Amino acid sequence: MATATKAKSVYRLFVGNLPWTVGHPELKQYFKHFGRVVNANVIFDKKTGLSRGYGFVTVHSLKSMQAIENEQKHALEGNYLNIQKT
């Protein structure tokens, strides 16, 4: 008896070259234009409390992921973002 494999329902992206002024809300707001954002997380240094310049975004659908990938350049507060699937 064959079983159907469940399709992946969330997609995670690494986002590098973030401006130090960007926090979780700003990152989520930027990617919200491409579809539903499940989670947006900027990584901060535990000792200094400053942004480490990268984070992760999780989107809900393959369509959102493809829309992000199809965008030629992503710029946030003057920085071009480095985006990679994880």
Backbone bond lengths (Angstrom), bond angles and torsions (degrees), N, CA, C in turn:
res aa  C-N    CA-C-N  psi(-1)  N-CA   C-N-CA  omega(-1)  CA-C   N-CA-C  phi
1 M - - - 1.442 - - 1.528 109.03 -
2 A 1.317 116.90 123.85 1.456 121.59 -178.29 1.521 110.17 -82.50
3 T 1.311 115.36 141.05 1.463 120.01 176.95 1.517 108.76 -113.17
4 A 1.300 115.87 140.06 1.466 120.65 178.43 1.524 109.16 -77.62
5 T 1.312 115.83 139.09 1.465 119.13 176.82 1.523 108.47 -86.10
6 K 1.294 114.98 139.20 1.461 120.50 -179.31 1.528 109.46 -76.30
7 A 1.313 116.15 131.72 1.460 121.13 178.66 1.526 109.66 -70.20
8 K 1.303 115.28 148.47 1.461 120.72 178.34 1.524 108.56 -64.85
9 S 1.336 116.50 133.53 1.459 118.71 -174.59 1.525 114.04 -108.20
10 V 1.316 118.47 -10.74 1.460 121.19 173.53 1.529 108.94 -136.12
11 Y 1.315 115.24 150.99 1.463 121.39 -176.12 1.524 108.78 -130.67
12 R 1.321 116.55 130.46 1.466 121.76 -174.60 1.528 110.01 -108.52
13 L 1.332 114.62 138.16 1.464 122.36 179.66 1.521 110.36 -125.69
14 F 1.322 115.29 141.18 1.460 121.92 168.80 1.518 106.48 -87.70
15 V 1.330 117.42 135.34 1.461 121.66 178.08 1.524 107.83 -124.89
16 G 1.332 116.45 112.14 1.453 121.88 -179.34 1.515 112.39 -107.76
17 N 1.312 115.71 169.37 1.462 124.99 179.79 1.535 111.92 65.41
18 L 1.320 115.99 36.39 1.465 120.08 177.16 1.524 110.51 -74.00
19 P 1.320 117.61 139.56 1.460 119.91 173.11 1.533 109.87 -63.59
20 W 1.311 118.36 149.65 1.460 121.50 -177.28 1.522 112.18 -66.22
21 T 1.341 116.97 -17.32 1.458 121.63 -178.99 1.525 113.38 -83.77
22 V 1.316 118.29 -7.06 1.466 122.43 -176.60 1.529 110.39 -88.75
23 G 1.322 115.32 128.85 1.468 121.63 175.55 1.521 109.71 -114.23
24 H 1.318 115.59 -170.10 1.461 121.13 -178.65 1.543 112.41 -56.77
25 P 1.350 118.70 -47.84 1.481 119.13 -177.22 1.533 113.31 -62.36
26 E 1.337 116.65 -40.61 1.469 119.98 -178.92 1.534 110.97 -67.30
27 L 1.320 116.08 -38.91 1.466 120.14 179.06 1.528 109.84 -64.98
28 K 1.311 116.68 -44.53 1.465 121.07 179.07 1.530 110.61 -63.52
29 Q 1.331 116.41 -42.79 1.467 121.10 -179.71 1.527 111.32 -60.16
30 Y 1.336 117.28 -41.56 1.467 120.06 179.97 1.527 111.27 -63.01
31 F 1.320 118.06 -47.83 1.456 121.29 -174.96 1.526 113.36 -79.50
32 K 1.315 117.35 -13.06 1.462 122.05 178.06 1.535 111.47 -61.45
33 H 1.325 117.32 -24.61 1.463 121.80 179.61 1.524 111.98 -67.40
34 F 1.322 117.67 -17.92 1.459 121.82 -177.82 1.526 112.50 -98.19
35 G 1.312 117.57 -8.34 1.455 121.54 -179.31 1.517 110.59 144.88
36 R 1.326 115.38 -172.64 1.465 120.62 -176.86 1.522 111.45 -68.85
37 V 1.321 116.06 125.41 1.464 122.70 178.44 1.528 107.83 -98.85
38 V 1.323 116.05 120.35 1.458 121.49 179.20 1.526 109.68 -77.38
39 N 1.341 116.22 -41.81 1.459 121.05 -176.50 1.525 109.40 -155.15
40 A 1.319 116.46 142.38 1.464 122.77 172.80 1.521 106.80 -135.08
41 N 1.322 116.69 122.36 1.455 120.73 -172.42 1.528 110.38 -134.89
42 V 1.318 117.19 115.95 1.460 122.65 174.19 1.527 106.94 -90.38
43 I 1.322 116.82 137.78 1.460 121.15 -179.64 1.532 109.22 -90.69
44 F 1.336 115.23 127.49 1.463 121.65 -179.81 1.521 110.50 -114.15
45 D 1.333 115.93 148.21 1.460 122.21 175.82 1.522 108.37 -70.91
46 K 1.316 117.27 128.48 1.467 121.09 -176.51 1.528 113.16 -67.61
47 K 1.325 116.89 -31.49 1.470 119.79 -178.50 1.525 112.60 -79.96
48 T 1.331 116.54 -44.70 1.466 119.61 -174.54 1.525 113.08 -95.10
49 G 1.326 117.23 -23.23 1.456 120.71 -176.44 1.517 113.84 79.85
50 L 1.334 116.72 3.22 1.466 121.15 -179.38 1.521 110.95 -90.28
51 S 1.318 115.19 154.11 1.460 121.00 178.01 1.522 110.02 -62.43
52 R 1.327 115.75 141.79 1.464 120.34 176.26 1.528 110.97 -88.99
53 G 1.345 117.18 0.05 1.465 121.07 174.73 1.517 114.81 88.65
54 Y 1.325 116.71 11.36 1.463 118.83 176.30 1.524 110.03 -149.98
55 G 1.318 114.25 167.68 1.448 119.82 179.56 1.515 110.65 -165.82
56 F 1.316 115.29 -169.94 1.455 121.61 -178.57 1.516 109.43 -136.05
57 V 1.332 115.62 142.72 1.453 121.95 177.82 1.525 107.58 -127.30
58 T 1.317 116.23 135.16 1.458 121.62 176.30 1.521 107.56 -116.30
59 V 1.336 115.60 124.32 1.465 121.08 178.65 1.518 109.40 -109.17
60 H 1.313 115.36 159.40 1.462 121.80 -170.89 1.526 114.03 -81.90
61 S 1.327 118.65 -29.58 1.466 118.72 -170.86 1.523 112.99 -134.63
62 L 1.316 113.94 159.57 1.458 120.97 175.50 1.522 110.31 -62.91
63 K 1.323 116.79 -36.44 1.465 121.45 178.59 1.537 110.74 -59.53
64 S 1.327 117.10 -42.74 1.473 121.16 177.99 1.523 110.53 -64.19
65 M 1.338 115.88 -44.02 1.463 121.07 179.56 1.533 110.70 -60.05
66 Q 1.318 116.20 -43.86 1.462 120.45 179.67 1.521 111.57 -66.45
67 A 1.319 117.93 -37.24 1.471 121.35 177.77 1.524 110.26 -62.97
68 I 1.325 116.84 -40.11 1.469 121.33 177.92 1.525 110.31 -65.82
69 E 1.334 116.71 -44.79 1.468 121.08 -179.85 1.523 112.23 -65.45
70 N 1.336 117.32 -33.18 1.464 121.20 -177.72 1.522 113.36 -75.55
71 E 1.315 116.89 -18.22 1.467 121.33 177.78 1.532 108.05 -69.51
72 Q 1.327 117.30 126.86 1.466 121.37 -176.54 1.524 112.68 -62.58
73 K 1.331 116.55 -50.89 1.465 121.34 -179.07 1.519 108.69 -136.76
74 H 1.314 114.60 140.11 1.452 120.64 175.06 1.533 107.13 -112.40
75 A 1.326 116.25 123.39 1.458 120.69 179.40 1.519 109.10 -124.61
76 L 1.321 115.32 134.35 1.458 121.18 179.11 1.519 107.89 -135.71
77 E 1.320 115.87 120.03 1.469 122.99 -178.77 1.527 112.19 49.44
78 G 1.324 116.05 42.05 1.459 121.23 174.87 1.519 115.94 89.82
79 N 1.310 118.76 -8.58 1.472 121.82 178.87 1.524 110.20 -103.15
80 Y 1.335 115.77 136.73 1.458 119.81 171.93 1.520 107.66 -82.06
81 L 1.324 115.87 127.11 1.453 120.98 -175.27 1.524 111.93 -84.79
82 N 1.304 115.21 146.38 1.458 122.81 174.83 1.531 106.59 -101.80
83 I 1.336 116.96 112.74 1.458 120.96 -175.52 1.516 110.46 -117.02
84 Q 1.335 114.90 130.91 1.473 121.14 179.31 1.520 109.49 -139.53
85 K 1.327 117.03 143.93 1.470 121.24 174.58 1.525 108.39 -70.67
86 T 1.334 116.71 145.88 1.472 119.66 176.35 1.504 110.06 -112.48
